Each structure stands twice: as C-alpha cells, then as structure tokens.
Amino acid sequence: MTWRQIASAPRDGTEFLAFGPQGYTVGFFRFDAHRKKRYFAVCYGTTWAGGSMFKATHWAPLPEPPTEDPIHE
C-alpha cells in the first residue's frame, strides 16, 4: 500500500483509508451545497460525521473486501 498526500484524495464521495495524528479511519470528502465547499467526513460503520476533529494527512485506497464468508463456512 502506498500512502498519498491528503490533497490528492478523491473528491467524488469515494471512501478511502485516511491517516493522521489520531491514527487510522475510513473517510471521504463530502460536498456541502449550502456552504458551497467540500469537507472531510469520517465514517463510523454505516454513518458518517463531519471530520473537523480528525485531521487527515495521508490517504490510501481501500483494499478489496474478502471474497470468502467465514460465518457460513
């Protein structure tokens, strides 16, 4: 995996692995039509929260999900 500067992260809503001083998280950039600007959002399970508390410095694409289903094997 290659880490990239956060300025080069996708801006189309694609989720990615983010790294910053607080550690790792999954996040994405979201567009706020009211303020007419994009901001970083942090994912928590299937929900998200504004990312003002998490200061991402680097990003990487998410890996492919597992293909096997260990629960039903």
C-alpha positions as CSV (number, residue, x, y, z in Angstrom):
1,M,0.0,0.0,0.0
2,T,1.3,3.5,-0.9
3,W,0.2,6.4,1.2
4,R,-0.5,9.7,-0.7
5,Q,-0.9,13.3,0.5
6,I,-4.5,14.1,1.5
7,A,-4.7,16.9,-1.1
8,S,-4.7,14.2,-3.8
9,A,-7.6,12.2,-2.2
10,P,-10.7,11.6,-4.4
11,R,-13.3,14.3,-4.1
12,D,-16.2,12.3,-5.6
13,G,-17.5,10.7,-2.4
14,T,-15.3,7.6,-2.8
15,E,-14.4,6.2,0.6
16,F,-10.7,5.7,1.4
17,L,-8.4,4.8,4.3
18,A,-7.2,8.0,6.0
19,F,-4.3,8.5,8.3
20,G,-3.5,11.4,10.6
21,P,-2.1,12.2,14.1
22,Q,-5.1,10.4,15.7
23,G,-4.4,7.1,13.8
24,Y,-6.5,5.5,11.0
25,T,-10.1,5.8,9.9
26,V,-12.2,5.4,6.8
27,G,-13.4,8.7,5.4
28,F,-14.5,10.6,2.2
29,F,-14.9,14.1,1.0
30,R,-18.5,15.4,1.0
31,F,-19.9,18.5,-0.7
32,D,-21.9,21.0,1.4
33,A,-24.2,22.7,-1.1
34,H,-25.2,25.3,1.5
35,R,-21.6,26.5,2.1
36,K,-20.5,25.5,-1.4
37,K,-17.4,23.7,-0.3
38,R,-16.1,20.2,0.3
39,Y,-15.1,18.9,3.6
40,F,-13.7,15.6,5.0
41,A,-16.1,13.3,6.7
42,V,-15.2,10.4,8.9
43,C,-17.1,7.1,8.6
44,Y,-18.4,5.2,11.6
45,G,-19.9,2.0,10.5
46,T,-22.7,2.9,8.1
47,T,-22.9,6.5,9.3
48,W,-20.6,9.5,9.0
49,A,-19.7,12.6,11.0
50,G,-18.0,15.8,10.0
51,G,-14.3,15.3,10.1
52,S,-13.2,18.5,11.8
53,M,-11.8,16.5,14.8
54,F,-9.8,14.1,12.6
55,K,-7.0,15.9,10.7
56,A,-6.2,13.5,7.8
57,T,-2.7,14.0,6.4
58,H,-2.5,11.0,4.1
59,W,-4.8,8.6,2.3
60,A,-4.8,5.2,0.5
61,P,-7.5,3.3,-1.5
62,L,-9.5,0.8,0.5
63,P,-8.4,-2.8,-0.1
64,E,-10.8,-5.2,-1.9
65,P,-13.2,-6.9,0.5
66,P,-12.8,-10.5,1.4
67,T,-14.4,-13.0,-1.0
68,E,-15.0,-15.8,1.4
69,D,-17.8,-15.8,4.0
70,P,-16.3,-17.2,7.2
71,I,-19.6,-17.0,9.1
72,H,-21.3,-19.5,6.7
73,E,-18.3,-21.9,6.0
